[in-house]
Structure formats: C-alpha cells, structure tokens
Amino acid sequence: MKLTYDFCKSLLLVNKNLTKEMFLTKTGARDGYALNMFSRMYDSITSELIDLDMEYSKYYSFEYPTLERFLYRKYNLNEESIVNLSEERKKYPECVLYRKDDLAYGGNSELNTFAFSEAMYDRVMEILMLKNSSL
C-alpha cells in the first residue's frame, strides 16, 4: 500500500523479508532490458526508505499515544486512509511502514511514477508486500 502525504513524499508498506533477488524473480525478468528496468525500479522504490515504525517508537511514541494518531497529526492522513492502512497491516504483519521521498533516486522520478502507475500499482504492491507468497 502506498499513501501520498505531501508533494512527492509517500508512505509505503513493504515486506521486511523482500530482497532484490526475490523482487526480480517475481517480476519474471531474466535478462536484457527487462532485468535492467526492474532492477532499477526496485532500487528506485527502496532507495532511502526510512522505517517509520522504528522512527515512531523511538522518537514520537511519547508524544502520540498510537501510530494512527501520529499518522493523523504528523502526516495529515485522513481517517479512511489510516483505517485502510491498519487493515492492510493486520493482513500482512510482516510488512513495515516506510516513508520515502519519491524523488530520492537520483532525482529521477520516471521509474517511481511507472511503478505506481494505474497499470502497474496492483502488481508492484503484490510483490512489495509479498502477497500470495510463501517464504
């Protein structure tokens, strides 16, 4: 699940066990352009992720009684988004909530935009969260 909270800034649920090799295997890319593109896509998505769960527990838990309250106050997420996020986290407890600057990967947002486009979003999120997968 990806939520935008500011211009080019997002919150992203990613399975903590996901590796680049797993991502590439699940995309089906074996060599050539496809392997190169999906490898760069993984790097774009995962570059400079900040563990928001850890950040909340380490720095903000004394100020905000729950992560949900923290997301509402600090990131201005609406209640519906927070409820949806909480439901996804219950379904996929291996996922960690990250925050990211969508332009962090060398200022090149094309791969990030493509990865989360309407055509790719469901498939990319399925891989990032390792839905329908056994480890």
N, C-alpha and C positions, 0 to 999 in steps of 0.2 A: 504494500500500500504506500502510495506517495501522496503527501499533502503539501501544498504550497502555502507558506506563511508570509512571504514577503517577495519582492521582486527578485527573481532568480535564486530564491532560497527555499529549501524543501525539508520536510521530514520524511524519512524513508524507513520502512520495515525490511530488514534483511536477515536471513537465517545466519546465525553466528558460525555455522559449520560450512558455509559455502566457500569454495575455493575457485580460483580462476579456471583450473582444470575441469572442475565439475560444471561450471558455467559453460565452458566451451563444448564439453561433451553433450550437455543438454540442448545446446543450440543446433547441434548436428554439424557444425563447421569442422572440416577435416584439414583443409589446406587452402592455399591461394588467397584470393581476395576475401572470401567469407571468413576464413580463420583470422586474417588480419583485421577485418572490420569488427568482428565480435570480440576479439581480444582488446581492441581499442575501446569498444563500447563498455566492456567490463571495467577497464581502467578509468574511463570517464565517470562511470556510475560510482565506483568505490573510492576514487581518489579523494583524499582529505575528508573522509567521513569522521564525524565527531559523535561518540557514543553518548546520546542524550540520556539514556537510563543512568549511566555512571555519573554524568555531569549533574543530573538532578539529585541523585543520592548523596553525592559528595559536597555539592555547593548550595543546593536550593531546598533540600528537604526540610531544613529548619524553618524556612520562610513560608513554604507552601505545604499544606498537610498531605496532599496527594499529587501524583504525577498529572492527573487530569486537571486539577486546579492550576498547576504550574503551566500546562499547555494552554489553558484558557487565558490566564493572566499574562504570561510572558510572551507567548507566541500568537495570542489573539485568535486561536482556533475557535470555531463555533461549536456549539454543543453537539450537533449532529455528527460532525467530523470526529469529535472526541469519542462519542459513543461507538461509531463505526471502527475507529482505531482500537478501542478497548475490546470489541468483539473479535477483531482480527487477531489481537494479541492472545486472547483466550484460546482461539482455534489453533494458533501456531506459537506455542510457548518458547520455541527455540529461536524465535526472531527477536532481534534487538532493534530498538528505535534509534535512528541516527539523524543528525541534522547535517545538511550539506549546502554548500554554495554551488549552484548549478553551473557556474562559470569557472570553477576551480581548476578544471583540467585544461590548463594552458590557455584559458580564455576562449576555448573552442567549444561552443555550446551545441554544434550541429549533431554530434553523436548523442548527447543527452536528450536533445529535442526529439531525435529519431527514436531513441529507446523508449521514450514515454509518449510517443505519438499515439493517436487513437488506434492505428493499425497494429502497433507493437505492444501496447501497455499490458494487456492481459497476459500475453506470453512471457514478457520480460518479468513481470511480477511473479508469475508462477515459478519461474526459475530462481529469482532472488529469494523468495520465501521458501523454496523447496517444497512447494505444494505437490501433492500426488507423488511423493518421492520417499523411498526408504533409504536410510543412510547405511 
